[in-house]
Every structure is written in C-alpha cells, then in structure tokens.
C-alpha cells in the first residue's frame, strides 16, 4: 500500500494540463490603414490540436483576407498524460479506501499486496513515459504558438512596408507546472515500489530463505560443540578411572607374610 497518498499530486497534474486555455494576440499594420488589423486573437486549449485552430489575417492587398492555421498536433501526448493522471488518482483513492476499511481482505492470501505491487510498478512506468512525452509535446506547443513563428505564416508580414508585431504571448506557466508534477508523480510512485514490495509474500519468503541457512549453520555448530564437550568430559572420566587403580597398586603393599620368622 502506498505510504504517501498521491491523489493531490495527480489532481495538480491533470488539472494544470487538462484545464488549460490560452492564446496570443498579433497586429498587422498595413500601408493602407483601412486594411490593417491591430487585434488578431488566436485562442487554443487542451488537447492542443493546433492544426485545427484557424484564424484570418489581412493580406494588405485590398479587402482580401488570408485564412491560416497553427502548425502541429500534441493531442496524443497531452491526452495520454491526463489519462494516466486520472486513472492514477482513481486507483490511489480506491487503494486508500481498501487499506483503511478492508485491511483484512487486502492481506488475505497475499493477493492484495501482490496486485498493489504490480499496479504500482505499472503506474511508475506510465508516469515516466507520459511525463516525458508531454514534456516533448509541450515543447512543440511552445514553438507552434510562438508569435514570431506565427507571423512568418502571414504573407503580409513578408513585405517590409507592413508592420507586424506581437501584442502579447501565451502564458505557459500552468503547463510547465503540469510537467513538473508529472515527474514528481513518477518519483512518488517509484519510491513507493519498495514499501509495497515489503508487504508481499515475495519479500517474506526471501527473508525466510536467508534466515534458514543461518539457523541450520548455528544449530550444527552448537551440536558439534556439545558432542566435543561430552567427548572431552567422558574421556577425562575414563582417564581418571584408569589412573585410579594404578595409583592404588603403587600405593598399597600386598597383605601376605613379609618374613619367614613370622610364618613360624
């Protein structure tokens, strides 16, 4: 079970990305002021299908207008990132409820910790892939929505007599925050892998496998020492028993007559 709830991090990740909407404003000042447009607004938002964002600009050649579209499509990486964040939030929320209210069933037959361990590894990998892909996608979005790059698409801006400039650029701070939270989620989930693994039977069986040889080695050592002590004590006893009679033999004289006079 996750030691630190990642719900908050997941919410920040998909909220800062999925809830984004921004835009930029350009101005085209033609030689003929009646053909100018000093407020060209270009709005874009999640999921960043920029090639579908169209806008009209003056050509500075009469009343004719040019219809353009932004370049690029970062919807796949953005949607994948948000999907991972949403499912990670839902799973972590469900896992927290199970751990608090159904802890006995969670540990039953070791099935709950194993499932939790596998899912944690999968989400760690998804967070890494999703965050990396979205970081690349965000880089493409920044290039495609750069006012200087958009101005290059306008035919009127290719004429030196016309003045084209950016009124304001898009603000990408929330999108940068989403990438940061994406990698923070990866670090959080990857760090929880070890703590979830400790609750599985694999970790318990590994510790048992390491402890059994140590116990066998210590028991065999103790048994050998006991036999050696027993052998030593019995040997000593035998030596004392064998030495006892010999000392008596040398210390005592025979009980028979000592001289021929006494016999008479």
Backbone bond lengths (Angstrom), bond angles and torsions (degrees), N, CA, C in turn:
res aa  C-N    CA-C-N  psi(-1)  N-CA   C-N-CA  omega(-1)  CA-C   N-CA-C  phi
1 X - - - 1.456 - - 1.525 109.35 -
2 X 1.313 115.66 144.00 1.460 120.40 -175.68 1.519 110.16 -66.80
3 X 1.335 115.61 131.39 1.467 119.62 -178.41 1.526 111.11 -78.64
4 X 1.308 116.80 -22.46 1.463 119.81 -179.78 1.518 107.48 -130.42
5 X 1.317 115.95 126.76 1.451 119.12 -175.28 1.522 110.76 -70.63
6 X 1.356 118.03 122.52 1.466 120.44 -177.99 1.526 113.05 -93.41
7 X 1.344 117.52 11.93 1.461 118.53 -177.89 1.522 111.79 -59.40
8 X 1.320 116.51 -43.52 1.462 119.99 -176.75 1.523 111.25 -64.60
9 X 1.327 116.69 -41.51 1.455 120.02 179.46 1.526 111.31 -65.58
10 X 1.327 116.28 -38.90 1.459 119.48 178.69 1.526 111.46 -66.92
11 X 1.323 116.92 -38.13 1.469 120.07 178.67 1.525 110.36 -62.49
12 X 1.317 116.85 -45.42 1.464 120.04 178.84 1.525 111.22 -62.53
13 X 1.325 116.25 -36.42 1.467 119.70 -177.48 1.525 111.43 -65.27
14 X 1.355 116.96 -52.76 1.470 116.95 -176.11 1.525 112.90 -80.85
15 X 1.334 117.60 -21.54 1.462 118.90 178.22 1.521 111.86 -73.32
16 X 1.333 116.60 -42.00 1.460 119.77 -178.70 1.527 112.33 -71.64
17 X 1.335 116.41 -24.09 1.464 119.39 178.37 1.526 111.62 -94.40
18 X 1.324 116.58 -52.64 1.464 120.17 -176.10 1.512 114.36 -69.57
19 X 1.320 117.49 -23.24 1.458 119.77 -179.02 1.514 114.17 -98.03
20 X 1.321 117.34 13.68 1.461 119.40 -175.83 1.526 111.76 -81.17
21 X 1.311 115.06 141.94 1.471 123.28 169.51 1.533 107.06 -150.00
22 X 1.288 115.47 130.83 1.461 119.73 -178.11 1.512 111.18 -146.97
23 X 1.290 115.62 -172.38 1.455 120.10 -179.06 1.513 111.78 -176.47
24 X 1.287 114.41 174.70 1.458 121.57 176.91 1.523 108.95 -138.43
25 X 1.308 115.95 161.62 1.473 121.46 -179.14 1.528 108.82 -130.52
26 X 1.315 114.50 131.35 1.463 122.04 -179.71 1.525 109.52 -121.71
27 X 1.306 114.63 162.71 1.462 120.14 176.42 1.527 109.53 -136.85
28 X 1.342 115.46 139.89 1.460 122.24 177.86 1.524 107.06 -124.31
29 X 1.317 115.82 113.40 1.466 121.72 -178.59 1.528 108.13 -106.07
30 X 1.327 115.24 103.37 1.461 120.95 -177.82 1.537 110.39 -81.52
31 X 1.303 114.61 165.14 1.472 119.61 174.98 1.510 109.66 -61.73
32 X 1.309 116.07 -43.40 1.454 122.26 173.23 1.524 107.63 -85.13
33 X 1.292 116.89 106.20 1.456 121.49 -172.72 1.525 112.85 -59.24
34 X 1.312 118.12 -26.93 1.462 120.01 -179.03 1.528 111.61 -69.05
35 X 1.296 117.25 -19.26 1.469 121.23 -179.83 1.528 112.06 -94.71
36 X 1.300 116.76 -3.26 1.468 120.49 -176.39 1.524 111.39 -75.94
37 X 1.332 114.24 156.95 1.470 122.22 173.45 1.531 106.40 -140.29
38 X 1.316 115.41 107.78 1.456 120.87 -174.33 1.526 113.24 -93.56
39 X 1.307 116.89 3.52 1.469 119.91 -179.54 1.530 109.16 -144.07
40 X 1.305 115.71 85.07 1.472 121.71 177.32 1.528 107.00 -103.92
41 X 1.311 116.54 107.68 1.468 121.89 -177.84 1.529 109.67 -95.10
42 X 1.306 114.66 131.89 1.474 122.17 177.75 1.519 106.98 -125.67
43 X 1.321 116.37 112.16 1.467 121.66 -177.97 1.526 109.52 -108.30
44 X 1.306 115.00 143.06 1.469 121.41 176.21 1.520 108.19 -146.24
45 X 1.313 116.26 161.56 1.461 121.01 -176.30 1.521 109.15 -158.18
46 X 1.329 114.50 176.44 1.458 120.83 173.96 1.534 109.23 -58.60
47 X 1.319 120.87 137.61 1.474 129.56 12.42 1.529 114.64 -95.77
48 X 1.318 118.60 23.36 1.462 124.01 171.12 1.535 112.66 65.56
49 X 1.326 114.97 46.98 1.467 119.26 168.84 1.529 107.36 -86.11
50 X 1.308 114.57 78.20 1.459 120.30 -170.42 1.519 112.60 -66.16
51 X 1.309 117.66 -28.09 1.462 119.11 -179.57 1.523 112.12 -67.63
52 X 1.331 116.80 -13.56 1.459 120.94 176.65 1.529 112.58 -94.76
53 X 1.307 117.77 -2.85 1.468 122.29 178.80 1.534 107.99 -87.89
54 X 1.300 116.53 109.41 1.469 121.34 -177.26 1.530 110.36 -112.00
55 X 1.300 114.78 155.61 1.466 121.16 178.40 1.530 107.83 -156.97
56 X 1.329 115.87 159.34 1.466 122.20 -178.90 1.519 110.00 -114.05
57 X 1.319 115.24 138.61 1.467 121.79 179.94 1.525 108.78 -131.91
58 X 1.320 116.87 152.64 1.473 119.06 177.62 1.526 111.35 -72.57
59 X 1.290 116.65 151.56 1.471 122.20 176.30 1.524 112.00 -97.28
60 X 1.346 115.93 -9.43 1.471 121.91 -176.51 1.531 111.00 61.89
61 X 1.287 115.49 25.53 1.464 121.93 176.58 1.527 108.18 -130.08
62 X 1.277 115.62 70.65 1.455 120.55 -175.94 1.521 110.36 83.03
63 X 1.321 115.11 -152.76 1.454 120.76 -178.11 1.531 112.63 -90.28
64 X 1.266 116.71 5.21 1.464 120.15 179.42 1.536 109.96 -68.79
65 X 1.339 114.40 139.11 1.462 119.98 -179.37 1.533 109.19 -121.71
66 X 1.306 114.00 150.64 1.469 121.09 -178.02 1.527 109.39 -107.92
67 X 1.327 114.88 129.32 1.458 120.11 178.95 1.525 109.25 -98.75
68 X 1.313 115.83 123.90 1.462 121.42 -176.38 1.530 110.13 -126.08
69 X 1.317 114.71 170.36 1.470 122.00 176.91 1.519 108.45 -142.93
70 X 1.304 114.50 150.32 1.454 118.73 176.11 1.532 110.05 -68.29
71 X 1.313 116.01 165.20 1.466 121.67 -176.32 1.529 108.93 -109.62
72 X 1.321 115.12 135.49 1.460 119.75 173.89 1.515 113.45 113.14
73 X 1.342 114.00 160.05 1.459 121.46 177.45 1.528 107.86 -148.94
74 X 1.307 116.15 105.28 1.468 121.86 179.64 1.519 111.82 -107.67
75 X 1.317 116.40 23.84 1.465 119.73 -175.52 1.525 112.07 -68.78
76 X 1.331 117.90 -34.76 1.465 119.90 -176.40 1.524 111.27 -64.54
77 X 1.315 117.17 -47.94 1.464 119.76 -179.41 1.521 111.89 -69.25
78 X 1.335 117.34 -37.54 1.464 120.16 179.59 1.526 111.31 -67.67
79 X 1.328 116.54 -44.45 1.463 119.83 -179.69 1.525 111.50 -67.70
80 X 1.309 117.28 -37.57 1.469 120.09 176.79 1.519 110.75 -63.38
81 X 1.315 116.61 -42.70 1.461 120.82 179.44 1.523 111.14 -62.17
82 X 1.316 117.03 -46.31 1.465 120.41 -179.56 1.523 110.64 -67.07
83 X 1.326 118.13 -37.79 1.466 121.19 179.25 1.524 110.84 -62.89
84 X 1.323 117.12 -44.79 1.466 120.82 177.52 1.528 110.49 -60.71
85 X 1.318 116.57 -41.76 1.465 120.33 -179.21 1.526 111.35 -64.82
86 X 1.326 116.87 -42.26 1.467 120.23 -178.77 1.526 110.72 -65.78
87 X 1.339 117.20 -47.18 1.464 120.02 -178.82 1.526 111.40 -68.47
88 X 1.317 117.66 -33.87 1.466 120.07 175.94 1.526 110.56 -65.16
89 X 1.323 116.17 -39.84 1.461 119.80 177.12 1.534 111.09 -63.63
90 X 1.322 117.37 -45.52 1.465 120.79 -178.81 1.523 111.50 -65.35
91 X 1.327 117.02 -41.22 1.463 119.15 -179.10 1.527 111.25 -68.27
92 X 1.320 117.08 -45.08 1.461 119.26 -179.81 1.523 111.45 -63.59
93 X 1.331 116.70 -34.80 1.459 119.72 176.98 1.527 110.84 -67.25
94 X 1.340 116.79 -44.86 1.466 120.25 178.50 1.523 111.29 -65.46
95 X 1.333 117.50 -39.10 1.466 120.83 179.53 1.520 111.06 -65.11
96 X 1.317 117.09 -37.38 1.461 120.21 178.06 1.524 111.36 -65.04
97 X 1.328 116.59 -41.74 1.472 120.38 178.14 1.525 110.84 -63.49
98 X 1.330 116.93 -43.79 1.464 120.49 179.59 1.523 110.70 -63.99
99 X 1.311 117.26 -41.54 1.460 120.29 -177.55 1.526 111.60 -67.36
100 X 1.322 117.24 -33.61 1.468 119.72 -177.28 1.526 111.54 -81.62
101 X 1.327 117.08 -44.75 1.462 120.70 -171.61 1.531 113.69 -101.67
102 X 1.308 118.65 -18.88 1.468 121.08 -176.85 1.528 110.09 -131.91
103 X 1.314 116.64 48.46 1.457 120.24 -175.44 1.525 111.48 -68.42
104 X 1.335 117.89 -34.27 1.461 120.32 179.95 1.527 111.09 -65.38
105 X 1.321 116.67 -43.96 1.459 119.44 177.26 1.517 111.51 -69.34
106 X 1.330 116.27 -29.49 1.473 120.21 178.42 1.522 111.16 -63.15
107 X 1.334 116.94 -38.13 1.458 120.94 -178.33 1.515 112.98 -93.45
108 X 1.310 118.89 0.44 1.455 121.91 -178.20 1.533 110.31 -69.06
109 X 1.327 115.88 126.75 1.471 123.52 177.69 1.529 112.89 58.96
110 X 1.326 116.52 16.29 1.464 121.48 177.91 1.530 112.79 62.05
111 X 1.321 117.13 12.95 1.465 120.08 -176.95 1.518 111.77 -76.20
112 X 1.307 117.59 -39.48 1.455 121.13 -179.63 1.517 113.29 -62.32
113 X 1.348 119.15 -51.30 1.464 118.95 178.27 1.525 114.11 -61.42
114 X 1.334 116.96 -35.21 1.470 119.02 178.60 1.515 111.40 -65.64
115 X 1.332 116.85 -44.05 1.466 120.50 178.12 1.517 109.92 -63.75
116 X 1.319 116.34 -42.67 1.468 120.37 179.44 1.526 111.18 -62.26
117 X 1.321 116.78 -39.77 1.466 120.90 179.25 1.532 111.21 -64.67
118 X 1.322 117.00 -45.58 1.466 120.49 -178.78 1.524 110.75 -64.93
119 X 1.321 117.21 -44.05 1.463 120.70 -179.53 1.529 110.68 -65.16
120 X 1.319 117.30 -37.90 1.468 120.23 178.53 1.522 111.37 -63.31
121 X 1.339 116.93 -41.13 1.465 120.32 177.12 1.525 110.62 -63.91
122 X 1.334 116.48 -42.36 1.472 120.46 -179.28 1.528 110.95 -63.71
123 X 1.326 117.09 -45.47 1.462 119.78 -179.51 1.529 111.56 -67.75
124 X 1.317 117.97 -32.61 1.468 119.54 175.64 1.523 110.40 -61.53
125 X 1.328 115.79 -43.80 1.465 120.09 178.28 1.526 111.09 -65.78
126 X 1.330 117.30 -42.17 1.468 120.40 -179.85 1.517 111.81 -65.00
127 X 1.319 117.10 -38.22 1.460 119.91 177.96 1.526 110.84 -64.53
128 X 1.316 117.11 -39.71 1.457 120.08 179.04 1.530 110.81 -65.23
129 X 1.328 116.50 -47.02 1.464 120.53 -179.41 1.526 110.70 -66.41
130 X 1.333 116.10 -46.54 1.459 119.88 -177.76 1.521 112.92 -64.27
131 X 1.313 117.09 -41.41 1.467 120.26 -179.84 1.530 111.22 -67.81
132 X 1.330 115.99 -40.03 1.461 119.20 178.92 1.528 111.06 -66.37
133 X 1.335 116.26 -42.97 1.465 119.73 179.37 1.523 111.24 -65.17
134 X 1.319 116.52 -41.51 1.466 118.89 -179.02 1.529 110.79 -70.37
135 X 1.321 118.77 -32.80 1.465 120.48 175.70 1.527 110.69 -61.72
136 X 1.342 116.03 -40.96 1.464 119.30 176.32 1.530 110.80 -68.34
137 X 1.343 116.87 -40.67 1.457 119.98 177.88 1.512 112.73 -63.06
138 X 1.324 116.51 -39.87 1.460 119.83 178.13 1.520 110.97 -64.39
139 X 1.321 116.33 -38.14 1.462 119.15 176.64 1.528 111.16 -60.36
140 X 1.336 116.50 -40.00 1.467 120.14 177.48 1.532 111.66 -67.21
141 X 1.332 116.56 -37.04 1.470 119.95 177.82 1.521 110.81 -64.01
142 X 1.321 116.68 -41.92 1.461 119.73 179.57 1.521 111.69 -62.61
143 X 1.327 116.70 -39.56 1.463 119.54 179.00 1.517 110.71 -68.42
144 X 1.329 117.11 -43.35 1.470 120.73 -176.38 1.519 112.37 -68.51
145 X 1.329 117.65 -28.87 1.471 120.65 -178.11 1.527 112.10 -102.21
146 X 1.307 117.67 9.95 1.463 120.68 174.78 1.529 108.87 -67.26
147 X 1.316 118.56 124.08 1.477 119.80 -177.82 1.526 113.60 -54.30
148 X 1.309 117.73 -34.99 1.457 119.57 179.30 1.525 111.47 -64.84
149 X 1.348 116.32 -38.10 1.457 120.17 178.43 1.531 110.94 -70.63
150 X 1.311 116.98 -36.32 1.471 119.96 -179.93 1.526 110.40 -69.84
151 X 1.312 116.97 -38.31 1.468 120.02 179.02 1.529 111.78 -62.60
152 X 1.324 116.94 -29.07 1.456 119.73 179.06 1.532 112.70 -68.71
153 X 1.333 116.18 -17.27 1.455 119.74 179.60 1.536 112.18 -79.86
154 X 1.314 118.00 -17.83 1.467 122.18 -174.67 1.524 110.28 -87.68
155 X 1.304 115.02 130.68 1.464 120.21 178.77 1.524 111.38 -69.22
156 X 1.333 117.57 -31.96 1.469 120.62 -179.97 1.517 111.58 -65.54
157 X 1.342 116.34 -31.12 1.460 119.63 -177.76 1.524 112.16 -78.06
158 X 1.306 117.95 -8.88 1.462 121.16 177.41 1.538 112.08 -83.39
159 X 1.319 115.72 -7.52 1.474 120.70 177.97 1.529 108.92 -97.20
160 X 1.319 118.24 124.40 1.477 120.68 -176.40 1.517 113.88 -61.84
161 X 1.319 116.70 -23.04 1.466 118.53 -177.63 1.522 112.40 -73.88
162 X 1.310 117.65 -19.77 1.469 121.61 179.27 1.530 109.40 -95.42
163 X 1.319 114.47 146.54 1.455 120.49 -179.17 1.530 109.83 -110.06
164 X 1.336 115.27 118.07 1.475 121.43 178.97 1.524 108.33 -118.71
165 X 1.303 115.33 136.11 1.466 119.68 -179.99 1.522 110.07 -152.66
166 X 1.328 114.09 163.13 1.461 121.16 176.94 1.516 109.77 -94.58
167 X 1.326 116.08 127.40 1.455 120.97 177.43 1.525 110.11 -78.41
168 X 1.342 116.60 -48.47 1.470 120.22 172.13 1.520 109.29 -153.56
169 X 1.315 114.35 151.67 1.463 121.99 -178.11 1.529 110.24 -98.50
170 X 1.332 117.41 160.30 1.464 119.45 178.00 1.525 111.85 -69.29
171 X 1.324 115.90 147.90 1.466 122.33 178.12 1.525 108.15 -94.78
172 X 1.330 116.05 122.02 1.464 121.32 -175.14 1.534 112.78 -111.63
173 X 1.308 118.00 15.80 1.464 119.89 -174.59 1.530 112.34 -62.76
174 X 1.337 117.16 -40.81 1.467 119.17 -179.67 1.524 111.69 -68.23
175 X 1.327 117.18 -34.46 1.459 119.92 177.17 1.529 110.75 -69.01
176 X 1.314 117.08 -38.10 1.463 119.31 174.45 1.524 111.37 -62.57
177 X 1.323 115.93 -36.99 1.463 120.40 177.76 1.523 111.08 -65.15
178 X 1.323 117.26 -36.95 1.464 120.01 179.84 1.523 111.04 -63.39
179 X 1.324 117.53 -38.96 1.464 120.16 178.01 1.527 110.43 -65.20
180 X 1.326 116.34 -42.29 1.463 119.97 178.88 1.522 110.88 -60.62
181 X 1.328 117.02 -45.43 1.459 120.26 179.07 1.522 111.53 -67.60
182 X 1.318 117.31 -29.10 1.454 119.48 175.87 1.522 111.99 -62.04
183 X 1.314 116.94 -46.86 1.467 119.95 179.07 1.524 111.54 -72.99
184 X 1.324 117.88 -29.81 1.462 119.47 173.90 1.523 111.00 -64.77
185 X 1.324 116.57 -38.37 1.461 119.98 175.93 1.519 111.22 -63.86
186 X 1.317 116.93 -39.31 1.467 119.59 177.22 1.526 110.75 -61.69
187 X 1.330 117.16 -45.23 1.464 120.58 179.31 1.523 110.58 -62.66
188 X 1.332 116.62 -40.30 1.463 120.82 -179.26 1.518 111.64 -64.67
189 X 1.329 116.91 -48.34 1.462 120.47 -178.68 1.524 111.28 -68.81
190 X 1.320 117.03 -40.32 1.470 119.42 178.90 1.526 110.88 -65.55
191 X 1.321 117.27 -36.78 1.459 119.97 177.92 1.512 113.16 -68.23
192 X 1.329 116.99 -27.73 1.461 120.70 -180.00 1.527 112.84 -80.10
193 X 1.336 117.79 -9.38 1.472 120.15 -178.50 1.524 110.44 -59.62
194 X 1.332 117.18 -44.60 1.463 120.07 -177.82 1.520 111.65 -64.96
195 X 1.325 117.53 -40.93 1.465 120.54 -177.60 1.522 111.18 -70.13
196 X 1.329 117.20 -33.58 1.460 119.87 175.71 1.522 110.30 -72.64
197 X 1.331 116.68 -36.83 1.462 120.34 179.19 1.529 111.45 -63.23
198 X 1.317 118.59 -33.57 1.459 122.07 179.70 1.523 112.26 -64.46
199 X 1.336 117.74 -20.77 1.452 120.83 -179.88 1.521 112.47 -90.10
200 X 1.315 117.88 -6.25 1.458 120.84 -177.91 1.525 110.15 -86.72
201 X 1.338 114.98 165.42 1.452 120.69 176.65 1.504 112.80 -70.88
202 X 1.331 117.35 -21.94 1.467 120.41 178.60 1.519 110.88 -62.63
203 X 1.324 116.55 -41.81 1.465 119.78 179.34 1.521 110.56 -68.49
204 X 1.338 117.91 -39.45 1.460 121.96 179.72 1.513 111.40 -65.87
205 X 1.337 116.66 -44.73 1.457 120.33 179.41 1.516 111.24 -65.90
206 X 1.328 117.97 -34.57 1.454 120.52 177.20 1.515 111.82 -65.10
207 X 1.330 116.92 -41.62 1.461 119.85 177.47 1.526 111.10 -66.03
208 X 1.360 116.71 -37.27 1.453 120.16 179.04 1.519 111.02 -66.72
209 X 1.322 115.34 -37.49 1.466 119.89 179.39 1.529 111.18 -66.05
210 X 1.327 116.60 -35.37 1.458 119.94 178.87 1.519 112.28 -76.72
211 X 1.331 117.96 -30.86 1.456 120.71 -176.58 1.522 112.29 -80.89
212 X 1.350 119.06 -30.77 1.462 121.63 -177.77 1.527 112.98 -61.22
213 X 1.336 120.69 -49.38 1.473 119.20 177.92 1.523 113.00 -60.27
214 X 1.323 118.29 -34.76 1.450 120.51 178.25 1.519 111.48 -65.97
215 X 1.356 116.32 -40.51 1.453 119.92 179.15 1.524 110.89 -66.87
216 X 1.342 116.82 -41.52 1.454 119.78 178.77 1.521 110.94 -63.62
217 X 1.316 116.97 -40.48 1.450 120.99 -179.33 1.529 111.10 -65.29
218 X 1.320 117.14 -42.54 1.453 120.62 -179.55 1.523 111.49 -68.82
219 X 1.354 117.25 -38.72 1.460 119.96 179.42 1.519 111.54 -67.20
220 X 1.339 116.79 -40.83 1.467 119.34 178.48 1.524 110.79 -66.40
221 X 1.304 117.55 -35.07 1.463 120.75 178.38 1.529 110.74 -66.72
222 X 1.330 115.96 -43.61 1.451 119.74 178.98 1.524 111.20 -64.69
223 X 1.322 117.19 -39.76 1.456 121.13 179.97 1.519 111.16 -64.93
224 X 1.346 115.67 -41.66 1.452 119.69 177.45 1.516 111.95 -63.74
225 X 1.309 117.40 -40.19 1.462 120.52 178.40 1.510 112.03 -65.54
226 X 1.356 115.64 -37.83 1.463 119.24 179.25 1.524 110.38 -65.28
227 X 1.301 117.81 -43.49 1.460 120.99 -179.92 1.515 110.78 -64.15
228 X 1.333 115.64 -38.30 1.458 118.77 -179.98 1.528 111.16 -66.27
229 X 1.352 114.64 -39.70 1.458 117.74 178.57 1.512 111.13 -66.50
230 X 1.349 115.16 -40.91 1.459 119.26 179.84 1.511 110.50 -63.77
231 X 1.294 114.47 -42.29 1.455 119.67 179.27 1.518 111.11 -63.67
232 X 1.323 115.62 -40.25 1.450 119.44 179.11 1.509 112.46 -65.06
233 X 1.340 115.61 -42.46 1.453 118.66 -179.46 1.517 111.62 -68.02
234 X 1.331 116.75 -40.83 1.471 119.35 179.39 1.516 111.37 -66.97
235 X 1.321 116.26 -35.34 1.453 119.35 178.83 1.521 110.36 -66.27
236 X 1.332 113.86 -42.14 1.450 117.29 178.43 1.512 112.42 -62.45
237 X 1.318 114.55 -40.22 1.459 119.21 178.88 1.521 110.44 -63.54
238 X 1.319 115.92 -42.01 1.459 119.71 -179.16 1.515 110.56 -65.13
239 X 1.340 114.81 -39.32 1.445 117.95 179.67 1.521 111.46 -65.32
240 X 1.348 115.18 -39.67 1.461 117.79 178.42 1.516 110.92 -65.88
241 X 1.347 116.05 -38.68 1.466 119.60 -179.83 1.516 111.17 -66.05
242 X 1.334 114.92 -38.07 1.466 117.71 -179.23 1.521 111.64 -75.14
243 X 1.322 117.10 -31.16 1.447 119.85 179.37 1.522 112.62 -77.53
244 X 1.347 116.15 -24.95 1.469 118.85 -177.75 1.513 113.48 -59.73
245 X 1.291 119.61 -55.68 1.473 120.44 -177.36 1.510 112.32 -62.52
246 X 1.277 119.43 -34.83 1.462 120.76 -178.63 1.513 111.29 -65.89
247 X 1.352 115.26 -36.53 1.456 117.72 177.70 1.512 111.48 -67.99
248 X 1.355 117.49 -35.42 1.459 121.07 178.03 1.515 110.80 -66.81
249 X 1.309 113.41 -37.97 1.457 116.56 -178.95 1.519 111.21 -62.99
250 X 1.357 114.61 -40.85 1.450 118.07 -179.63 1.511 112.29 -78.68
251 X 1.319 118.02 -22.97 1.467 119.18 -176.74 1.515 113.98 -88.81
252 X 1.312 123.10 -21.48 1.458 125.97 -176.42 1.530 110.62 -110.12
253 X 1.393 116.75 150.35 1.463 123.22 177.27 1.506 109.18 -99.13
254 X 1.288 120.16 157.94 1.465 122.54 178.13 1.523 111.40 -66.52
255 X 1.358 116.89 148.98 1.471 122.94 -175.87 1.534 113.49 -81.30
256 X 1.296 122.42 -2.81 1.485 125.30 -177.87 1.525 113.06 -74.74
257 X 1.387 121.57 175.16 1.468 125.69 -179.99 1.494 111.81 -65.27
258 X 1.330 114.92 144.49 1.444 121.52 -175.30 1.513 112.68 -97.92
259 X 1.371 120.14 -20.39 1.485 120.58 -178.77 1.535 110.37 -146.83
260 X 1.329 114.79 165.67 1.455 120.42 -177.13 1.535 110.20 -76.25
261 X 1.374 118.73 -27.80 1.482 123.01 178.40 1.504 110.30 -64.39
262 X 1.266 117.79 -46.87 1.478 121.67 179.98 1.504 110.69 -61.89
263 X 1.318 116.99 -33.00 1.469 117.58 179.12 1.498 111.50 -65.38
264 X 1.305 117.15 -35.98 1.445 119.82 178.87 1.527 110.06 -72.72
